Every structure is written in structure tokens, then in C-alpha cells.
Amino acid sequence: MKLLLAEDTRDMNRALTAVLSHEGYDVDSVFDGEEALSHIRHDSYDGIILDIMMPKKNGLEVLSEVRAINILTPVLLLTAKAEVDDRVAGLDAGADDYLTKPFAIKELLARVRSMTRRRREYSVKELKYEDIVLNAERFELTSSNSVRLSIKEFELMQALILNAGRKLDTKYLLDHVWEKEDAQPDTVWLYISYLRGKLLAVDSRVIISGARGGSFQLTPGVGRDKT
Amino acid sequence: MSQFDRYTHYVERYSDVPDHCTIYGEHVPAMRAVMGGVLTRIETLRKEMREKTGTDPVDHCLARIKTEESMREKLRRRGFSETTEDALFKIRDAIGVRIVCAFLNDVYMIKDYLVRFEDYEVVDEKDYIRHAKPNGYRSYHMIIRVGGTYYVELQLRTISMDTWAALEHQMHYKKGTLENDALIASELKRCADELASTDVSMQIIRDMIREEGA
């Protein structure tokens, strides 16, 4: 499970990274808001821990920008004790939880576990990307026509849309879409092939780029004749 | 053996009209020959494919000449006169052939095959597979003019599209008499979208089997 930690205090950053890594998380740590934003844009995380007080861009600004580009990764905010308004603003801006400094490591770990667990239950009714709409209630993929997807096709498409603009490798998809189910790299390839066929079937221009066993990414594609 | 008999073994169901069918005048035998010609060409392709790949791209074909009654009804409905001229050249589905395929790509393969014949001029083409009708109806429709005279309406679809259309047809007949019109219509649409999805998956699995076997 991959986490991003953005905390500008060196010692704090180092300590948290060590603890989280020890717990088995794969941690990327950064020291300011701009760095955090660039990591979030280019990589996929299961959870983000953001300190509010950071140089260049503060945690709230990072959070707002992240939510504005449709990235729904859970965010835990770290706030100083007095910052009640910040906590309210943070939750309103789309944070999933906050933790007031100073905090016990045990509690931080529990909150990280809780927020990454909740992520699985998180779903929006409709996801849009270019000319397609993915409806979570009906498992329906729509462009100029619609088709109904199977559960795994739906989850794979959801992962691709939520990470649009980023390359997702076969292993990431196995871990996140299939999780503990019995699946192999060719399962991913088969389902990518299904979705490619179904994008054509609904007459979408959207393309899934990538080759068997490799990394995949949604791209807008080019115009096709509407006959 | 009449011309009719010669083609019946190619098709599952064949609806013909009597020779003396007045709306078509003296044209019935010639219309049968045109219809038979389409069926023969499809049969030839099927035979070739069976020999080459061991599989048959077509599940079954249906062919019909529109009955006198429904042709007259259509002429009236469309505001044409009930003459042989209008029946043959204003209405373009006096002759109809439906080709039902097992797989999606076969639909397009058969279509591409038919349009290559020089005496078949495509005068209208609608891809309701890529652009499904709002109710979920899917099929590839094509009107060809054979040898510059008779029109033939071709409908190409997969087995699941065909099954769906059969059910939708029943619903269509009973429309207005059913209590749950809207519910049935929306459920039919959902089924159409599920079947379309499965058609794509089955095609991809077939491709995969062929690749692995190659």
C-alpha cells in the first residue's frame, strides 16, 4: 500500500516515514506543498498525509487542487492544536480525516488504516472522462450508446478514470482491482481488451494505451467518423 | 424443382408469395432469383470459411418477400400508390434477407464480403450496432440495389441481437396493453446493453483462443 507523506519538519518527516515503512507501507516523503502536488499528479497513492503548515503551498491549497482534478485519494490532514478553522476548512475542502499535533503514533497508524479501508467503500455515482460516463449504480458505460459492464470491468474502468493521465502498471491493477482474488497478468490484459472493445461498442473516442503485461492509461483518442 | 426449393436448404425460414401476387405483377420469379442470389453468395462464403477455418460465420439466414397485404399497408402508410412500380422502387424492402451471425466481427466480415460484388450497389447503410437505437435495438442495416433493378434490404446481426429483437417485437405488439410498459421498456434496454457487452467479450475470447492456438 502506497502512501504520500508531506511534512516540512525534517525530524518529524523522517520519524513518520520510518514508522510507516516499518508497518509495511511504501512511503514517498516530501517537504513542501508543490512537491506533494507534483507527486500526486504523477503517481498513484492509496492515502495521502498532508501537514497544513508547509512552505510554497500549504496543505489546504494542495488538497483543494487535488480534489479539483478529480483525484479522490483519501487525505489525512495534520494540524496544530489551535487551528480549529483550519480543521473545518480542511474537512470542507475534501479531507477524509485530521489529526491534531502532537499525536500518538498509534493513533496515526489507526487513522491511516481507517482511511485506506474507507477508500474501498468510497464511490461516486458518476465518473466522467472525455466522452464517456461511468455510472456506478447501473455499472453502465455510456458514450453515444451504452453497455453494461461486469463487476471487474467496472472496477478496472473506475481505476483507469480515477487515474486518467497516469500510467497504471499491471501489478498496480492486480493489487487494486483484483486485490486478493486469484488473478494473473493475463487477466488484466483480457479485461483491458474487453474494455477496449466496449469503448468501441459505445462509440467513444477514448483509448486505453498500453501493451500486454505493461502499463495502461486512458487517453482521449482522436475523432472518428460518425456514420 | 422450383427456384424456391433450390434455396430453402440455405435458410431457416423462407417466406414467399404466390406467383400471382398482384402487387408485384410479373416480377415475383425475378425477385426470387435476386433473393436466391444473395443466399447463394452467402452460402458460398460459408462453405469457404468452413473449409478454411473449420467454423461457420453464419448461424442462420432468413429470407422473405414482403406479403401483398403488408406491402399494400406500407404503401398506404407512406403515401405511395398501390402499384407495382411503387412497391418495387419506392419501397425498398420488398425483398429482405436477415443474416444472423454467432460473433460480432462476422457481421462486419459478411457485410464487407457482400459489398464487394459489382452488381450490388449499396444505396443505404445504417450501423445500428455502433449507433444503437434509443430502445437498445442493434443490427447492421443495408439496402442494396441488385443489377440496377430490385432493392434488397439486408439485416445483419448476432444471435443475441436477434434474440433481443424477437422479444422486443413481442413487446411492441402488446404496447399500451401492458401495465408496466415503461418498466419493461427500460429492462429490455438494460438487457440489450448487457447482451451487447457480452457480444464484445465473446469476440475477444474467440480472438484470444485463435491467437493462442496460432
Contacts between the chains, C-beta under 8 A, distances in Angstrom:
chain1	res1	chain2	res2	distance
A	138	B	190	7.7
A	140	B	193	6.9
A	144	B	131	6.3
A	145	B	130	7.5
A	145	B	131	6.7
A	145	B	132	4.4
A	145	B	193	7.8
A	145	B	196	7.6
A	146	B	193	5.2
A	147	B	193	4.9
A	147	B	194	7.6
A	147	B	196	5.1
A	147	B	197	4.1
A	147	B	200	7.3
A	148	B	190	6.5
A	148	B	193	4.6
A	148	B	194	4.4
A	148	B	197	5.4
A	149	B	197	6.4
A	150	B	197	7.6
A	150	B	201	7.9
A	153	B	197	7.9
A	190	B	204	7.2
A	190	B	205	7.9
A	190	B	208	6.9
A	193	B	204	4.8
A	193	B	207	7.9
A	193	B	208	7.6
A	194	B	200	6.7
A	194	B	201	5.3
A	194	B	204	5.8
A	197	B	200	3.9
A	197	B	201	7.4
A	197	B	203	6.6
A	197	B	204	5.5
A	198	B	197	6.0
A	198	B	200	5.3
A	200	B	130	7.7
A	200	B	200	7.8
A	201	B	129	7.8
A	201	B	130	7.4
A	201	B	196	5.9
A	201	B	197	7.3
A	201	B	199	7.9
A	201	B	200	5.2
A	203	B	130	5.2
A	203	B	131	6.3
A	226	B	131	7.9
A	227	B	125	7.6
A	227	B	127	6.2
A	227	B	130	7.9
